[in-house]
């Protein structure tokens, strides 16, 4: 009894063979991708450093009034944690300190060598780093962590975190879990 194979059966066999080849290639590429990702994360882990914490005690001020303002900033940022408020602005903070926006901006620029938004982001990202490594909060959604740190949405949190640390919050989470 000779085999009676028609063109449709041949095409079906070729399609199945092609699907198997593509599946094998896909699995190999996923393995290679995971290996590269793991190597990249290990490299990042070796070069990653936390964002520097501001040492208020090392700030050398020109006048007693400037020193008082720097101390007020220390209390507001480190004790009252005003940076966690998503609606905080330089104008609002200046009002709390009994000064104006221009004076506060000048103090931040002169003594911390950064803008007010950069100072806010530094504190917020440091708080996010703490939450992402804390055993109680490290598994929380990034949106929740971002909101807890004073960010209104995930995109702003994500870009500020990456600008401050050089990696995304997700990559930091993977590195800290390893």
JOSULPE-V434173 format. One record per helix or strand of 3 or more residues. SS is the DSSP state (h for helix, s for strand). FROM is the first residue (numbers start at 0). LEN is the number of residues. If there is no record, write none. Layout:
BEGIN
ss:from:len
SS:FROM:LEN
SS:FROM:LEN
END
This chain:
BEGIN
ss:from:len
h:6:41
h:55:3
h:63:16
h:81:3
h:89:8
h:100:12
h:115:18
h:141:7
h:153:12
h:168:9
END
